[in-house]
Amino acid sequence: MLVLLPPSEGKAPAESGSPVELGALSLPGLGGARAAVLDELVGLCSGDVGKAAEVLGLSEGLRGEVAKNAALREAGTRPAGEIYTGVLYDALGLASLPAAAWRRAERSLLVFSGLWGAARIDDRIPSYRCSMGVKLPGLGALGAFWRAPMGEVMPEVAGDGLVLDLRSAAYAAAWKPKGEVAERTATVRVLQSKIVDGVEKRSVVSHFNKATKGRLVRDLLVAGAEPSGPEELVEALRGLGYTVEAAAPGKPGRGWGVDVVVTEV
């Protein structure tokens, strides 16, 4: 099972530890693209702060992130699983996973990133600010930039088992499973169900979405579930107490849609 996660906007600081070594990161086939984005980002943030903040979509209160990006080559690092924070990662609770579940997390979790393309949770990276929606002056929109290098490495990374896609739309733009890989990919959507005037209403709500996805991954890891495809995933989630509705693809080369329905977080 390969689980595709979005990163978090906010990130924990990495105040100690040696600087990032691009050659030591997983998915070495992304090394050249990572170096190009890192060079561009550091160069941008080493110049005009106002321009860099505008490109990165930073508010006035977040302009300190520009200086942090400018120092990325010298900054300390931590495992990516400690860098990423926020609702999804709080619910996932990597630090409190039992040992066996942690080993499964190391093997199966892959966090997509505007800067790194994708990273394993044990990859040592610095804290940074660069979403997949950013359009860098020299490289263009990062979602489009990453498609070619990700398309080269991801089919092998996906292996021959389930691909559980929990990414947001911006990060899904960097790699879209195709062909046989797509057929064993399940894209999860979390829907909140409410009864309004006696009628059920369903909607996508950000907090429910992120928290449920984090809890869902944790439950699968702790249970030792290893679904080989979307149908087995649905069975595993139902066995864990989730309300799940699945839509099989109507055509070859398409993925599954899996809705997880919740009433409270």
C-alpha positions in Angstrom: 0.0 0.0 0.0 1.2 3.5 -0.9 -0.5 6.4 0.7 -0.2 9.8 -1.0 -0.5 12.7 1.5 -0.6 16.5 1.1 1.9 18.5 3.2 0.9 21.1 5.8 1.1 24.8 5.2 2.5 25.3 8.7 5.7 23.4 9.6 7.6 22.7 12.8 11.0 24.5 13.0 14.2 22.5 12.5 16.6 24.4 14.7 19.3 21.8 14.8 20.6 19.0 12.7 22.8 19.0 9.6 21.7 20.8 6.4 19.7 18.9 3.8 21.5 16.5 1.6 19.6 16.2 -1.7 21.4 13.0 -2.5 20.3 11.3 0.7 16.6 11.8 0.1 14.3 9.0 -1.1 13.1 8.9 -4.7 16.6 9.9 -6.0 15.2 10.2 -9.5 13.8 13.6 -8.4 17.2 14.9 -7.4 17.7 17.2 -10.5 14.2 18.7 -10.2 14.6 19.2 -6.4 17.9 21.1 -7.0 16.3 23.3 -9.6 13.4 24.3 -7.3 15.6 24.8 -4.3 18.0 27.0 -6.4 15.1 29.1 -7.7 13.4 29.4 -4.3 16.5 30.4 -2.4 17.4 32.9 -5.2 13.9 34.4 -5.1 13.9 34.7 -1.3 17.4 36.2 -1.2 16.3 39.2 -3.2 13.3 41.5 -2.9 11.3 40.4 0.1 8.1 42.0 -1.2 8.3 40.3 -4.5 9.1 36.9 -2.9 6.2 37.3 -0.5 3.9 38.0 -3.4 5.1 35.0 -5.5 4.7 32.7 -2.5 1.3 34.1 -1.5 2.4 35.2 1.9 0.5 37.7 4.1 2.3 40.6 5.8 2.4 38.5 9.0 4.2 35.6 7.2 7.0 37.6 5.6 9.5 36.0 8.0 9.0 32.8 5.9 11.0 34.6 3.1 14.1 34.8 5.2 13.7 31.2 6.2 13.5 30.1 2.6 16.6 32.2 1.8 18.6 30.1 4.3 17.3 26.7 3.3 20.8 25.4 2.2 22.2 26.0 5.7 19.1 25.4 7.8 18.9 22.4 10.2 16.7 19.4 9.3 14.3 17.0 10.9 12.5 13.9 9.6 9.6 15.0 7.4 7.2 13.2 9.7 8.2 15.8 12.4 8.3 18.8 10.1 4.7 18.6 8.8 2.0 19.7 11.3 -1.7 20.7 11.2 -5.0 18.9 11.5 -4.3 15.9 9.3 -0.9 15.2 11.0 -2.3 15.8 14.4 -4.9 13.1 13.8 -2.3 10.8 12.2 -0.2 11.1 15.3 3.0 9.6 13.9 5.0 10.2 17.1 2.6 8.0 19.1 2.4 5.1 16.6 3.3 1.6 17.9 6.6 0.4 16.6 5.1 -2.0 14.0 2.8 0.7 12.7 5.6 3.2 12.5 7.6 0.8 10.3 4.6 0.4 8.0 4.3 4.2 7.9 7.9 4.5 6.8 7.3 2.1 4.0 3.9 3.4 2.8 3.5 7.1 3.4 4.6 9.6 0.8 4.1 13.4 1.3 3.9 15.5 -1.8 5.6 18.9 -1.7 6.1 21.9 -3.9 9.8 22.0 -3.0 10.8 18.3 -2.8 8.2 16.8 -5.2 7.6 14.0 -2.6 9.3 12.9 0.5 9.2 9.9 2.8 8.5 10.6 6.5 12.1 9.7 7.5 13.7 12.0 4.9 15.5 14.8 6.7 14.4 18.2 5.4 14.3 21.8 6.7 11.2 23.8 7.5 10.2 25.7 4.3 7.3 27.6 2.7 6.5 26.8 -0.9 3.1 25.3 -1.8 2.4 23.4 -5.0 0.2 26.2 -6.2 3.2 28.6 -6.4 4.4 29.9 -9.8 8.1 30.5 -9.6 9.5 33.1 -12.1 12.0 30.8 -13.7 10.2 27.4 -13.5 6.6 28.4 -13.8 3.7 26.7 -11.9 5.1 23.9 -9.7 2.2 21.6 -10.3 3.0 21.5 -14.0 6.8 21.5 -13.4 6.7 18.3 -11.3 4.6 16.3 -13.7 7.4 15.1 -15.9 9.9 14.0 -13.2 7.1 12.6 -11.0 5.8 10.7 -14.1 9.2 9.1 -14.4 9.6 7.8 -10.8 6.1 7.3 -9.5 5.0 4.2 -11.4 8.0 2.3 -9.8 7.3 3.8 -6.4 3.6 2.7 -6.7 4.7 -0.9 -6.8 2.0 -3.4 -7.5 -0.4 -2.7 -4.6 -3.1 -0.2 -3.6 -2.4 3.5 -4.1 -4.5 5.4 -1.6 -4.7 9.0 -2.7 -5.5 11.5 0.0 -4.0 14.6 -1.7 -5.7 17.9 -2.2 -6.3 19.1 -5.7 -3.2 21.3 -5.9 -0.9 18.4 -5.0 -2.8 15.8 -7.2 -1.9 18.0 -10.1 1.8 17.0 -9.8 1.1 13.3 -10.6 -1.9 11.5 -11.9 -1.8 7.7 -11.9 -2.4 6.3 -15.3 -3.2 2.9 -16.9 -2.8 -0.1 -14.6 -1.7 2.0 -11.7 -4.8 4.1 -11.9 -7.0 1.0 -11.8 -5.6 0.2 -8.3 -5.8 3.8 -7.1 -8.5 4.9 -4.6 -9.1 8.6 -4.2 -10.8 9.4 -0.9 -13.3 12.1 -0.3 -14.7 12.9 3.1 -18.3 14.1 3.3 -20.0 15.5 6.4 -23.6 14.3 6.7 -26.2 16.5 8.3 -30.0 16.1 8.7 -31.7 19.4 7.7 -35.5 19.6 7.9 -35.6 15.8 7.9 -33.4 15.5 4.7 -29.8 14.4 4.6 -27.4 17.0 3.3 -23.8 16.1 2.5 -20.9 18.6 2.1 -17.1 18.7 2.0 -15.8 20.5 5.1 -12.0 21.2 5.4 -11.6 20.3 9.0 -13.6 17.1 8.8 -11.7 16.2 5.6 -8.2 16.6 7.1 -8.9 15.1 10.5 -10.7 12.1 9.1 -8.0 11.4 6.6 -5.4 11.5 9.3 -7.4 9.2 11.6 -8.1 6.9 8.7 -4.5 6.4 7.8 -3.6 5.9 11.5 -6.3 3.2 11.9 -5.1 1.3 8.8 -1.4 1.4 10.1 -2.3 0.3 13.6 -4.5 -2.4 12.4 -1.8 -3.7 10.1 -4.2 -3.6 7.1 -2.5 -4.2 3.8 -5.3 -3.9 1.2 -4.0 -4.8 -2.3 -6.6 -2.8 -4.1 -9.6 -0.5 -3.8 -12.1 -3.2 -3.0 -10.0 -4.6 -0.2 -9.6 -1.0 1.1 -13.3 -0.6 1.3 -13.6 -3.8 3.3 -10.8 -2.8 5.6 -12.3 0.6 6.3 -15.8 -0.8 7.0 -14.2 -3.3 9.3 -12.6 -0.4 11.2 -16.0 1.2 11.6 -16.1 3.7 8.8 -19.1 4.5 6.7 -17.8 4.0 3.1 -19.4 4.3 -0.3 -17.3 3.3 -3.3 -17.6 3.9 -7.0 -15.8 1.6 -9.4 -14.4 3.1 -12.5 -16.6 3.0 -15.6 -13.7 2.6 -18.0 -10.3 0.8 -18.0 -7.4 3.0 -16.8 -9.5 4.9 -14.3 -9.3 5.0 -10.6 -11.9 4.4 -7.8 -13.7 7.1 -5.9 -14.2 6.3 -2.2 -16.4 8.5 -0.1 -16.1 8.3 3.7 -19.2 9.8 5.3 -18.9 11.3 8.8 -21.4 13.1 11.1 -18.8 14.4 13.6 -15.1 14.7 13.7 
